[in-house]
């Protein structure tokens, strides 16, 4: 029996990678235009990092993390999301000392033991940004503009930006009390997780996947915001309107991570069913301090690459094609063209060939399948005459060229 990939993971094959490369290059360009720098952090961390940052009572920590003991007996976890690791690096390397606002972005795989389904895998990829250092609402607006612009540049339509405010420690207590009072009568009908979270973290009850339909008339945080939180959210709304970024307020939007405060948001697609969130994020003004750093506000988002790629019009993306296919006929010709291929590739020209010296018909089929713009034909007769044939694969026109000086000619032609 052959060994196959583990359930819930997916190979990204050469035929699919063009869309991924396109998304990554568009994201990098956009993020760097806004002054963000890339950061790369490990794919595994001490489990404590995620328990403290994401929240011990969340589904991610309780049910979905890949956690194991290393040979030293320490609990290690494959990262289920990107923010915690980035913030850990921000604290450990004292990046807060470099500037008032640190702007970072990342790309890479995350890991959660979820039920595999379309657009959701146990190893999945995210692209995200984090801005740490300022709690000004204009930073929130910038992050939301970047998210909106990214999907626009990728040509993904039909998305809705939903925003909400989860308040902060000054006003969340009152909301927590109101929510517990509301949930109290429903407790007997709720699942075991919800009954337990009612005591430990009632906001997590609203994020339950089993009982979500039972909370349609629950109290909303927007009605309990303190003055500063209300002003902050109103400024964000006004800024988005001024910049022409379409959005809607979803007062029941609750993110599945405990570290969020104030502005939270999701980019959703209506036709994707239950898994309709393509990107999400929010503000996390207490996270840096929770991890052990100085009190530092922050905000960021992450998008799911697999889901976003599924929404792209990939037919318009053309994979890179070779500029030249060299058809070498016979062993002598194969040996002759070897340095020519090397020199052309060293000059940045994409070249393919057939190293077996197969028949001309076979090699022309390969050249056509590869999508080469030109084919250079070199056989025993061409070597004797010190000539080669250059064929335009589109027009089928052919030119008879001298082999001496062929390298310089091809460099100028291609």
C-alpha positions in Angstrom: 0.0 0.0 0.0 1.4 3.4 -1.0 1.8 6.1 1.6 -0.6 9.0 1.1 -1.0 12.4 2.6 -2.5 12.7 6.1 -6.2 13.4 6.3 -6.9 17.1 6.3 -3.8 18.3 4.4 -3.4 19.2 0.8 -0.6 19.1 -1.7 -0.3 22.4 -3.7 0.7 21.1 -7.1 2.6 23.0 -9.9 -0.7 23.4 -11.8 -2.2 25.3 -8.8 0.8 27.3 -7.6 0.4 30.2 -10.1 -2.6 31.5 -8.2 -0.8 31.2 -4.9 2.3 33.1 -6.2 0.0 35.8 -7.6 -1.8 36.3 -4.3 1.5 36.4 -2.4 3.1 38.9 -4.7 0.0 41.2 -4.7 -0.1 41.0 -0.9 3.6 41.7 -0.5 3.5 44.7 -2.9 0.4 46.2 -1.1 1.8 45.7 2.4 5.1 47.1 1.6 3.5 50.1 -0.1 1.9 50.8 3.3 5.2 50.5 5.1 4.9 46.9 6.5 7.9 44.6 6.7 7.9 40.8 6.6 8.5 38.7 9.7 9.0 35.0 9.8 8.4 33.2 13.1 8.5 29.4 14.0 5.6 27.2 13.2 5.7 25.7 16.7 5.8 27.5 20.1 5.4 26.6 23.7 1.8 25.7 24.3 1.5 28.4 27.1 1.8 31.1 24.5 -1.4 30.1 22.8 -3.3 29.3 26.0 -2.5 32.8 27.4 -3.1 34.7 24.2 -5.9 33.0 22.3 -7.7 32.0 25.6 -7.9 28.8 27.5 -11.7 28.5 27.0 -11.7 28.9 23.2 -12.5 26.1 20.8 -9.0 26.5 19.3 -7.2 25.8 22.6 -9.6 23.3 24.0 -10.2 21.1 20.9 -8.2 22.1 17.9 -4.5 22.5 18.7 -1.8 20.0 17.8 0.0 19.7 21.1 2.7 17.3 22.1 5.6 17.0 24.5 9.2 17.4 23.2 12.1 15.3 24.5 12.6 17.8 27.3 9.1 17.3 28.5 7.9 20.8 27.5 4.5 21.1 25.8 4.9 22.3 22.2 2.1 23.4 19.9 2.0 23.8 16.1 0.7 27.3 15.6 -3.0 27.5 15.1 -2.8 31.2 14.1 -0.2 33.8 13.4 -0.7 36.8 15.7 0.5 35.1 19.0 3.9 34.2 17.5 4.4 37.6 15.9 3.6 39.3 19.2 5.9 36.9 21.1 8.7 37.9 18.7 7.8 41.6 19.0 8.3 41.3 22.8 11.3 39.0 22.9 13.3 41.1 20.5 12.1 44.4 21.9 10.8 45.7 18.5 8.8 48.2 20.4 12.0 50.1 21.0 12.6 50.6 17.3 9.7 52.9 16.5 6.4 54.2 17.8 4.5 51.9 15.3 5.7 48.5 14.2 4.1 47.3 11.0 4.7 43.6 10.2 3.3 41.0 7.8 3.6 37.3 7.5 2.8 34.3 5.3 2.8 30.7 6.1 1.1 27.5 7.3 -1.1 27.1 10.4 -2.5 23.9 12.0 -5.8 23.0 13.6 -7.4 19.7 14.1 -10.8 20.5 12.5 -13.2 18.5 10.5 -11.9 18.8 6.9 -14.2 20.3 4.4 -14.1 22.5 1.4 -11.8 25.5 2.0 -10.9 24.2 5.5 -7.9 22.0 6.1 -5.9 20.9 9.1 -2.8 22.5 7.6 -3.9 25.7 6.1 -2.2 28.9 5.0 -2.7 32.5 6.1 -1.5 35.9 5.1 -1.7 38.5 7.8 -0.6 41.9 9.0 0.0 43.3 12.5 0.3 47.0 13.5 1.6 47.4 17.1 2.2 50.6 19.0 -0.8 53.0 18.5 -4.5 52.8 19.6 -5.6 55.6 17.3 -8.7 54.7 15.3 -6.9 55.9 12.1 -4.7 52.8 12.4 -7.8 50.7 12.4 -9.0 52.5 9.3 -5.7 51.8 7.6 -5.8 48.1 8.4 -9.4 47.9 7.0 -8.4 49.8 3.9 -5.5 47.4 3.3 -7.9 44.4 3.6 -10.4 46.0 1.3 -7.8 46.9 -1.3 -6.1 43.5 -1.2 -9.3 41.7 -2.3 -10.0 44.4 -4.9 -6.5 43.9 -6.4 -7.0 40.1 -6.4 -10.3 40.7 -8.4 -12.4 38.9 -5.7 -15.9 40.3 -5.7 -19.1 39.7 -3.7 -17.4 40.1 -0.3 -18.9 42.1 2.6 -16.8 43.8 5.3 -18.6 43.4 8.6 -17.4 45.4 11.6 -18.2 45.5 15.3 -16.8 46.7 18.6 -16.2 44.4 21.6 -15.4 47.3 23.9 -12.6 47.1 26.5 -12.1 46.2 30.1 -13.8 49.4 31.2 -17.2 48.5 29.6 -17.1 44.8 29.0 -17.9 44.0 32.6 -21.4 45.5 32.3 -22.0 43.7 29.1 -20.8 40.4 30.6 -23.4 40.8 33.4 -26.2 41.5 31.0 -25.2 38.6 28.8 -25.1 36.2 31.8 -28.5 37.3 32.9 -29.8 36.7 29.3 -28.2 33.2 29.1 -29.3 32.1 32.6 -32.7 30.9 31.5 -31.3 29.1 28.4 -28.6 27.1 30.3 -30.6 23.8 30.5 -30.9 23.8 26.7 -27.3 24.6 25.9 -24.4 22.2 25.1 -21.9 21.2 27.8 -19.3 23.6 26.5 -21.7 26.5 26.7 -22.8 25.6 30.2 -19.1 25.6 31.3 -18.2 28.8 29.5 -21.2 30.5 31.0 -19.1 30.7 34.2 -15.6 31.1 32.8 -16.1 33.3 29.7 -19.8 34.0 28.7 -18.7 35.8 25.5 -17.4 32.5 24.2 -21.0 31.1 24.4 -22.0 33.4 21.5 -19.3 31.8 19.4 -20.7 28.3 19.8 -21.2 26.4 16.5 -24.0 24.2 17.9 -26.3 26.7 19.7 -25.7 29.9 17.6 -29.3 30.0 16.5 -30.5 30.4 20.1 -28.8 33.8 20.6 -30.4 35.9 17.9 -31.9 38.3 20.5 -29.0 38.4 22.9 -27.7 41.7 24.3 -25.2 43.4 22.0 -21.9 45.0 23.0 -22.6 48.2 21.1 -25.3 49.1 23.6 -22.8 48.8 26.5 -19.8 50.7 25.1 -18.2 53.3 27.3 -17.6 56.8 26.0 -14.0 56.3 24.7 -14.9 53.0 23.0 -18.0 54.5 21.4 -16.0 57.4 20.1 -13.3 55.1 18.7 -15.8 53.0 16.8 -17.7 56.1 15.4 -14.4 57.4 14.1 -13.6 54.1 12.4 -17.1 54.2 10.8 -16.7 57.8 9.6 -13.2 57.1 8.2 -14.3 54.1 6.2 -17.2 56.1 4.8 -14.9 59.0 3.9 -12.6 56.7 2.0 -15.4 54.9 0.2 -14.8 51.5 1.8 -18.2 49.7 1.9 -19.0 47.9 5.2 -21.9 47.0 7.4 -22.1 46.9 11.2 -22.8 43.4 12.6 -23.5 43.9 16.3 -23.4 40.1 16.9 -20.0 39.6 15.4 -17.8 37.8 18.0 -14.4 36.6 17.1 -13.2 33.2 18.4 -10.1 34.5 20.1 -10.1 36.1 23.6 -7.5 38.7 22.9 -9.7 41.0 20.8 -10.9 44.4 22.0 -12.7 47.3 20.4 -12.7 47.0 16.6 -13.3 43.5 15.3 -14.2 42.6 11.7 -14.7 39.9 9.1 -14.7 39.7 5.4 -17.5 37.3 4.4 -18.8 35.7 1.3 -22.5 34.9 1.2 -22.4 31.8 -1.1 -19.8 29.8 0.9 -22.3 28.5 3.4 -21.2 28.0 7.0 -17.6 28.6 6.1 -18.2 32.1 4.7 -15.4 34.0 6.5 -12.5 34.6 4.1 -10.6 37.0 6.4 -10.9 38.4 9.9 -9.1 40.4 12.5 -9.4 43.1 15.1 -7.7 45.1 17.8 -5.9 43.4 20.7 -4.7 46.2 23.0 -3.9 43.9 26.0 -2.2 41.1 24.2 1.4 42.3 24.3 1.2 42.9 28.1 -0.4 39.5 28.5 2.6 37.8 26.8 5.0 39.7 29.0 5.8 42.9 27.2 5.0 46.5 28.0 1.4 47.8 27.5 1.2 48.1 23.7 -1.9 48.4 21.6 -2.2 46.4 18.4 -4.5 45.5 15.5 -4.2 43.1 12.6 -6.0 40.6 10.3 -5.4 37.3 8.6 -6.9 35.8 5.5 -7.3 32.2 4.6 -5.3 31.6 1.4 -7.1 28.4 0.4 -10.5 30.1 0.6 -9.3 33.3 -1.1 -7.7 31.3 -4.0 -11.0 29.5 -4.5 -12.7 32.8 -5.1 -10.1 34.1 -7.6 -10.6 34.0 -11.4 -7.5 31.8 -12.0 -8.3 31.4 -15.7 -6.8 34.8 -16.2 -3.6 33.9 -14.6 -1.1 32.5 -17.0 1.7 30.3 -15.7 5.2 31.2 -16.7 6.2 29.7 -20.0 9.7 29.0 -21.4 10.9 31.6 -23.9 12.8 28.9 -25.7 12.7 25.1 -26.1 16.0 23.6 -27.5 15.4 20.5 -29.5 18.7 18.7 -29.6 18.6 15.6 -31.9 21.1 12.9 -31.0 23.7 12.6 -28.3 26.2 14.9 -30.0 23.7 17.7 -30.3 22.6 17.2 -26.6 26.2 17.6 -25.5 26.7 20.7 -27.8 23.7 22.6 -26.5 24.4 22.0 -22.8 26.6 25.1 -22.3 24.2 27.2 -24.5 21.3 26.3 -22.2 23.4 27.1 -19.1 24.5 30.5 -20.5 20.9 31.5 -21.5 19.5 30.5 -18.1 22.4 32.5 -16.5 21.2 35.5 -18.5 17.7 35.1 -17.0 16.0 33.5 -20.0 13.8 30.5 -19.2 14.8 27.6 -21.4 13.6 24.0 -21.5 15.0 21.0 -23.4 14.8 17.2 -23.8 18.0 15.6 -22.6 17.3 12.2 -24.2 17.8 13.4 -27.8 14.4 12.0 -28.8 12.9 12.4 -32.3 12.0 15.8 -33.7 8.3 15.0 -33.7 8.4 14.0 -30.0 10.3 17.1 -29.0 8.1 19.5 -30.9 5.1 18.1 -29.1 6.9 18.7 -25.8 7.8 22.3 -26.8 4.2 23.0 -27.8 2.9 21.5 -24.5 5.4 23.6 -22.5 4.1 26.7 -24.2 7.5 27.8 -25.5 7.6 30.9 -27.6 10.4 29.6 -29.8 12.1 26.3 -30.5 15.7 26.0 -31.5 16.4 22.8 -33.6 19.9 21.5 -33.5 20.7 18.0 -35.0 23.7 16.3 -36.5 23.2 17.9 -39.9 22.9 21.4 -38.3 26.2 20.7 -36.4 28.0 19.7 -39.6 26.7 22.9 -41.4 27.2 25.1 -38.3 23.6 26.2 -38.6 20.5 26.0 -36.5 16.7 26.4 -37.1 14.7 28.9 -34.9 11.0 28.2 -35.1 8.3 30.7 -33.9 5.8 28.4 -32.2 2.9 30.9 -32.8 3.4 31.9 -36.4 5.3 28.7 -37.4 7.9 30.9 -39.2 11.4 29.5 -39.3 14.8 31.2 -39.6 18.1 29.6 -40.5 20.8 30.9 -38.2 24.6 30.4 -38.0 25.7 28.6 -34.8 28.7 31.0 -34.3 27.2 34.0 -32.4 24.0 32.1 -31.7 24.1 32.9 -27.9 24.3 36.7 -28.4 21.5 36.5 -31.0 19.2 34.6 -28.8 19.9 36.9 -25.8 18.8 39.9 -28.0 15.9 38.0 -29.5 14.4 36.6 -26.3 
